[in-house]
């Protein structure tokens, strides 16, 4: 079967991906495409196909070595050590390693209740909204991403991890440098940042062993289950995962939600009149946006027929989460935002054993931030015409570069 070409990176696609996903589903539940670096890959485009793939770790494992290949997408062999260590996290592990790693991390998370942390989240949101209002009074408009959607979740995850407040600007620079690595040049330029990050966290682990401080890092260092503890490399990988997965995805979820609500003024007005519906609204915004549009590649462990397509052992396959989340066989009028949609079994956080560990935190951050933002600034609106907004061209990520707004 010849690999097909689909537009998955243009500004037009990022602004409205639904026509492309409809085209893909018309070609089948499983279609083959050619992606940068990865090459030919099968993509699950429907809800049922995506769920079946995500939950079947026997036929679709994470690790390529089980299928005679060197590593995911065949590229990890040339990675510098700093990057190789950081990619060795539980998201890329199969059983039993995944179970061991996740058990240790969940043990650390259980010591930090999200519900008990909600008042602190509210306080941090208020602090950033104070700063946002001050910047708006000084300049007449603000970039909501730079001044709120990015620093707010970064402050939350740094506090949860027990990292010093003064280090947050450094993390923000690292995060932007790494997530903006869409070209070979930018990819190479991020490697020194990874070395610095490895050195920084190594020092933090040493401090936690000598003088534990409240936070996830100390909990991870001391976590033990069935006689196992996280190795130094596993600690580095987990710290990287928590800092970026726990921060960067929320940046795009929050900024994308604000943009979406501004495009649906009637539904925003209804939500402002009844904030008790915020939890339903968050689920629908996550489904409608699906900022992380696809999973990392998995590898077929055997020859098989999967949803009508002949898959060969060693083939790469991706769950296209964003396409699954607008499958009309699962969601009524999926291209239409409905903040009261219920039930809403979306896949924005994935499914199966690799479902996002921080989903409760992300939901709480989004709910608190959106309610406080639009309650305090009910007349918030875009500072530029919508067509002038720019989107990141990164494959698999639906995110705005900037979100200039006026607060009144």
C-alpha positions as CSV (number, residue, x, y, z in Angstrom):
1,X,0.0,0.0,0.0
2,X,1.3,3.4,-1.0
3,X,1.8,5.9,1.9
4,X,-0.6,8.8,1.6
5,X,0.1,12.5,2.2
6,X,-2.0,14.5,4.6
7,X,-1.6,18.1,5.7
8,X,-0.8,17.9,9.4
9,X,1.3,21.0,10.0
10,X,0.0,24.0,8.1
11,X,-1.6,27.0,9.9
12,X,-4.9,26.1,8.1
13,X,-4.8,22.6,9.6
14,X,-3.9,23.8,13.1
15,X,-6.8,26.3,13.0
16,X,-9.3,23.8,11.8
17,X,-8.1,20.1,11.6
18,X,-11.6,18.6,11.3
19,X,-11.7,18.4,7.4
20,X,-8.3,16.6,7.2
21,X,-9.4,14.1,9.9
22,X,-12.6,13.5,8.0
23,X,-10.6,12.9,4.9
24,X,-8.3,10.5,6.7
25,X,-11.2,8.5,8.2
26,X,-12.8,8.2,4.8
27,X,-9.6,6.4,3.7
28,X,-10.0,3.8,6.5
29,X,-9.7,3.2,10.3
30,X,-6.0,2.6,9.6
31,X,-4.1,4.6,7.0
32,X,-0.4,4.7,6.1
33,X,1.4,8.0,5.9
34,X,5.0,9.2,5.6
35,X,6.2,11.4,8.5
36,X,9.5,13.3,9.0
37,X,12.2,11.3,10.8
38,X,9.8,8.4,11.4
39,X,9.2,7.5,7.8
40,X,6.3,5.3,6.8
41,X,3.8,4.8,9.7
42,X,0.3,3.5,10.1
43,X,-2.1,5.9,11.8
44,X,-5.2,4.9,13.7
45,X,-7.8,7.5,12.7
46,X,-11.0,6.3,14.4
47,X,-11.9,6.1,18.0
48,X,-12.2,2.3,18.2
49,X,-9.0,1.7,16.3
50,X,-7.1,4.1,18.5
51,X,-8.4,2.6,21.7
52,X,-7.7,-1.0,20.5
53,X,-4.1,0.0,19.6
54,X,-3.5,1.9,22.9
55,X,-4.7,-1.0,25.1
56,X,-3.0,-3.8,23.2
57,X,0.5,-3.9,24.5
58,X,1.1,-7.4,23.4
59,X,0.7,-6.7,19.7
60,X,1.8,-3.1,19.9
61,X,4.6,-2.7,22.4
62,X,6.6,0.6,22.9
63,X,10.1,-0.9,22.6
64,X,11.5,-1.7,19.2
65,X,14.0,-4.2,20.5
66,X,11.2,-6.7,20.9
67,X,10.9,-6.6,17.1
68,X,14.5,-6.8,16.1
69,X,14.8,-3.0,15.6
70,X,17.3,-0.7,17.4
71,X,14.9,1.8,18.9
72,X,11.7,3.9,18.3
73,X,11.7,5.1,14.8
74,X,15.2,3.7,14.4
75,X,16.8,7.0,15.5
76,X,17.6,6.7,19.1
77,X,20.9,4.9,18.5
78,X,22.6,8.2,17.5
79,X,21.2,10.4,20.3
80,X,23.7,12.1,22.6
81,X,23.8,10.5,26.1
82,X,22.0,13.5,27.7
83,X,19.0,13.0,25.4
84,X,19.1,9.2,25.5
85,X,18.8,9.3,29.3
86,X,15.9,11.7,29.3
87,X,13.9,9.6,26.8
88,X,14.3,6.5,29.0
89,X,11.1,7.2,30.9
90,X,8.0,5.1,31.7
91,X,6.1,6.4,28.7
92,X,8.5,4.4,26.4
93,X,8.6,1.3,28.6
94,X,6.7,-2.0,28.3
95,X,5.8,-4.3,31.1
96,X,7.2,-5.2,33.6
97,X,9.5,-2.1,33.5
98,X,6.5,0.2,33.0
99,X,4.6,-1.3,36.0
100,X,7.7,-0.9,38.2
101,X,8.4,2.7,37.2
102,X,4.8,3.8,37.3
103,X,4.3,2.2,40.7
104,X,7.2,4.1,42.2
105,X,6.0,7.4,40.6
106,X,2.4,6.8,41.8
107,X,3.7,6.2,45.3
108,X,5.4,9.6,45.2
109,X,2.3,11.3,43.7
110,X,0.1,9.8,46.4
111,X,1.9,11.9,49.0
112,X,0.7,15.1,47.2
113,X,-3.1,15.3,47.0
114,X,-4.3,17.5,44.1
115,X,-7.5,18.4,46.1
116,X,-5.4,19.6,49.0
117,X,-3.3,21.5,46.6
118,X,-6.2,23.4,45.0
119,X,-6.1,26.4,47.4
120,X,-2.4,26.9,46.5
121,X,-3.3,26.7,42.8
122,X,-5.9,29.4,43.3
123,X,-3.4,31.6,45.1
124,X,-0.8,31.2,42.3
125,X,-3.4,32.0,39.7
126,X,-4.4,35.2,41.5
127,X,-0.8,36.2,41.7
128,X,-0.2,35.8,38.0
129,X,-3.5,37.6,37.2
130,X,-2.3,40.5,39.3
131,X,0.8,40.7,37.2
132,X,-1.2,40.2,34.0
133,X,-3.4,43.2,34.8
134,X,-0.4,45.4,35.7
135,X,1.3,44.5,32.3
136,X,-2.0,45.3,30.5
137,X,-2.2,48.7,32.1
138,X,1.3,49.5,31.1
139,X,1.1,48.3,27.5
140,X,-2.6,48.1,26.5
141,X,-2.4,44.5,25.5
142,X,-0.6,41.3,26.7
143,X,0.5,38.0,25.3
144,X,-1.6,35.6,27.4
145,X,0.9,32.7,26.7
146,X,4.0,34.6,27.7
147,X,2.5,36.2,30.8
148,X,0.0,33.6,32.0
149,X,-0.5,30.3,30.2
150,X,3.2,29.5,30.4
151,X,4.5,30.8,33.7
152,X,1.4,29.7,35.7
153,X,1.7,25.9,35.1
154,X,5.5,26.1,35.3
155,X,5.1,27.6,38.8
156,X,2.7,24.8,39.8
157,X,4.9,22.0,38.7
158,X,8.0,23.6,40.2
159,X,6.3,23.9,43.5
160,X,5.0,20.3,43.4
161,X,8.5,19.1,42.6
162,X,10.0,21.2,45.4
163,X,12.2,23.3,43.1
164,X,13.4,26.8,44.1
165,X,11.3,29.7,42.8
166,X,14.3,31.5,41.5
167,X,15.0,28.7,39.1
168,X,11.7,29.0,37.2
169,X,12.9,31.5,34.5
170,X,15.7,29.0,33.7
171,X,13.2,26.2,33.3
172,X,11.0,28.3,31.1
173,X,14.0,29.0,28.7
174,X,14.8,25.3,28.7
175,X,11.2,24.3,28.0
176,X,10.8,26.7,25.1
177,X,14.1,25.8,23.6
178,X,13.3,22.1,23.7
179,X,9.7,22.2,22.6
180,X,10.6,24.6,19.7
181,X,13.1,22.1,18.3
182,X,11.3,21.6,15.0
183,X,14.4,21.7,12.7
184,X,17.8,20.0,12.7
185,X,19.5,23.2,13.7
186,X,17.2,23.9,16.7
187,X,17.4,20.2,17.7
188,X,21.2,20.4,17.9
189,X,21.1,23.7,19.7
190,X,19.0,22.2,22.5
191,X,21.6,19.5,23.4
192,X,23.7,21.9,25.6
193,X,20.5,22.7,27.5
194,X,19.9,19.0,28.1
195,X,23.4,18.7,29.5
196,X,22.8,21.6,31.9
197,X,19.4,20.1,32.9
198,X,21.0,16.8,33.7
199,X,23.6,18.5,35.8
200,X,21.1,20.6,37.6
201,X,18.8,17.7,38.5
202,X,21.8,15.5,39.5
203,X,22.7,18.2,42.1
204,X,19.0,18.4,43.2
205,X,18.9,14.6,43.9
206,X,22.1,14.9,46.0
207,X,20.5,17.6,48.1
208,X,17.3,15.6,48.5
209,X,19.2,12.6,49.8
210,X,21.1,14.7,52.4
211,X,18.3,17.1,53.3
212,X,14.9,16.1,51.9
213,X,12.5,19.0,51.2
214,X,8.7,18.8,50.6
215,X,8.0,17.9,47.0
216,X,8.0,15.2,44.3
217,X,11.7,15.1,43.8
218,X,12.4,14.1,47.4
219,X,9.5,11.6,47.2
220,X,10.9,10.1,44.0
221,X,14.4,9.8,45.5
222,X,13.0,7.9,48.6
223,X,10.3,5.9,46.9
224,X,10.7,2.2,47.2
225,X,8.4,-0.7,46.1
226,X,9.1,-4.4,46.4
227,X,12.8,-3.6,47.2
228,X,13.1,-1.4,44.0
229,X,14.1,2.3,43.8
230,X,14.6,4.6,40.9
231,X,18.1,4.5,39.4
232,X,20.0,7.8,38.8
233,X,19.1,7.6,35.1
234,X,15.5,6.8,35.9
235,X,15.3,9.8,38.3
236,X,16.6,12.1,35.5
237,X,14.1,10.8,33.0
238,X,11.3,11.1,35.5
239,X,12.3,14.7,36.5
240,X,12.4,15.7,32.8
241,X,9.0,14.1,32.2
242,X,7.4,15.7,35.2
243,X,8.8,19.2,34.3
244,X,7.9,19.2,30.7
245,X,4.9,16.9,30.4
246,X,3.5,18.5,33.6
247,X,4.0,22.0,32.3
248,X,4.2,22.3,28.5
249,X,1.0,20.4,27.6
250,X,-0.9,22.5,30.1
251,X,0.4,25.7,28.4
252,X,-1.2,24.6,25.1
253,X,-4.4,23.3,26.7
254,X,-4.9,26.5,28.6
255,X,-4.1,29.0,25.8
256,X,-6.0,26.9,23.2
257,X,-9.0,26.8,25.5
258,X,-9.0,30.6,25.9
259,X,-8.8,30.9,22.1
260,X,-11.6,28.4,21.6
261,X,-13.9,30.1,24.1
262,X,-13.3,33.5,22.4
263,X,-14.4,31.9,19.1
264,X,-17.6,30.7,20.8
265,X,-18.9,33.8,22.6
266,X,-22.4,32.4,23.3
267,X,-21.0,29.3,25.0
268,X,-18.5,31.4,27.0
269,X,-21.3,33.7,28.1
270,X,-23.3,30.7,29.3
271,X,-20.4,29.3,31.1
272,X,-19.7,32.6,32.8
273,X,-23.3,32.6,34.0
274,X,-23.0,29.1,35.5
275,X,-19.4,28.1,36.5
276,X,-20.8,24.8,38.0
277,X,-20.5,23.5,34.5
278,X,-16.7,24.1,34.3
279,X,-15.8,20.4,34.7
280,X,-17.9,19.4,31.7
281,X,-16.5,22.4,29.8
282,X,-12.9,21.3,30.5
283,X,-13.5,17.8,29.1
284,X,-15.1,19.2,25.9
285,X,-12.3,21.7,25.5
286,X,-9.7,18.9,25.8
287,X,-11.6,16.8,23.3
288,X,-12.2,19.7,20.8
289,X,-8.5,20.9,21.0
290,X,-6.6,17.7,21.7
291,X,-3.3,19.7,21.9
292,X,-1.2,16.5,21.8
293,X,-2.6,15.2,18.6
294,X,-0.9,11.8,18.3
295,X,1.0,9.3,20.4
296,X,4.6,8.2,20.0
297,X,5.1,5.3,17.5
298,X,4.6,1.8,18.6
299,X,5.8,-1.3,16.8
300,X,3.8,-4.2,15.5
301,X,5.1,-7.4,17.3
302,X,3.7,-9.8,14.7
303,X,2.1,-10.0,11.3
304,X,-1.6,-9.3,11.7
305,X,-4.8,-7.8,10.2
306,X,-5.8,-4.8,12.2
307,X,-9.0,-3.0,11.5
308,X,-9.0,-4.3,7.9
309,X,-5.3,-3.5,7.1
310,X,-2.5,-6.1,6.8
311,X,0.2,-5.0,9.3
312,X,3.6,-6.5,9.2
313,X,5.9,-7.2,12.1
314,X,8.1,-4.2,12.7
315,X,5.7,-1.7,11.2
316,X,5.3,1.6,13.1
317,X,1.8,2.6,14.2
318,X,0.5,5.8,15.8
319,X,-2.8,6.6,17.5
320,X,-4.1,9.8,16.0
321,X,-5.8,11.0,19.2
322,X,-7.2,14.2,17.7
323,X,-8.9,12.3,14.8
324,X,-10.3,9.7,17.3
325,X,-11.7,12.6,19.4
326,X,-13.8,13.9,16.4
327,X,-15.0,10.5,15.2
328,X,-18.7,10.9,14.4
329,X,-19.3,7.2,15.3
330,X,-18.4,8.1,18.9
331,X,-19.3,11.7,19.3
332,X,-22.4,13.5,18.0
333,X,-21.5,16.4,15.7
334,X,-17.8,16.2,16.9
335,X,-16.8,19.3,14.9
336,X,-19.1,21.4,17.0
337,X,-18.0,22.6,20.4
338,X,-20.6,21.6,23.1
339,X,-19.5,22.6,26.6
340,X,-22.3,20.5,28.1
341,X,-21.4,17.3,26.2
342,X,-21.9,14.4,28.5
343,X,-20.7,11.7,28.4
344,X,-17.4,12.6,26.9
345,X,-14.9,9.7,26.8
346,X,-12.2,11.6,24.9
347,X,-8.7,10.4,24.5
348,X,-6.8,13.6,25.1
349,X,-5.0,12.0,28.0
350,X,-4.5,8.7,26.1
351,X,-5.8,5.3,27.2
352,X,-4.5,2.0,28.6
353,X,-1.6,1.7,31.0
354,X,0.1,4.8,29.6
355,X,-2.8,7.1,30.3
356,X,-1.5,10.5,31.5
357,X,-0.4,10.4,35.2
358,X,-1.0,14.1,35.7
359,X,-4.5,14.3,34.3
360,X,-6.1,15.3,37.7
361,X,-3.6,18.1,38.0
362,X,-4.1,19.3,34.4
363,X,-7.9,19.4,34.9
364,X,-7.6,21.3,38.2
365,X,-5.2,23.8,36.7
366,X,-7.4,24.5,33.7
367,X,-10.7,24.7,35.6
368,X,-9.3,27.1,38.2
369,X,-7.4,29.2,35.7
370,X,-10.3,29.6,33.2
371,X,-12.8,30.5,35.9
372,X,-10.6,33.0,37.6
373,X,-9.4,34.5,34.3
374,X,-12.9,35.1,32.8
375,X,-14.5,36.1,36.1
376,X,-11.9,38.8,36.7
377,X,-11.7,39.9,33.1
378,X,-15.2,39.1,31.6
379,X,-14.5,41.4,28.6
380,X,-11.2,39.8,27.6
381,X,-10.9,39.7,23.9
382,X,-8.3,39.2,21.1
383,X,-6.0,42.2,20.5
384,X,-5.5,41.2,16.8
385,X,-7.8,39.7,14.1
386,X,-8.1,36.0,14.6
387,X,-6.6,35.3,11.2
388,X,-3.3,36.9,12.3
389,X,-2.7,34.4,15.1
390,X,0.3,32.1,14.3
391,X,0.4,28.4,15.1
392,X,3.4,26.2,15.7
393,X,4.3,24.0,12.7
394,X,5.4,21.2,14.9
395,X,3.9,17.8,13.9
396,X,1.6,16.3,16.5
397,X,1.2,19.5,18.6
398,X,-1.7,22.0,18.2
399,X,-0.5,25.1,19.8
400,X,-0.4,28.9,19.3
401,X,2.8,30.8,19.2
402,X,1.3,33.9,20.8
403,X,-2.1,34.9,22.1
404,X,-2.3,38.7,22.2
405,X,-5.4,39.9,24.2
406,X,-6.9,42.9,25.8
407,X,-8.4,42.5,29.2
408,X,-11.0,45.2,28.9
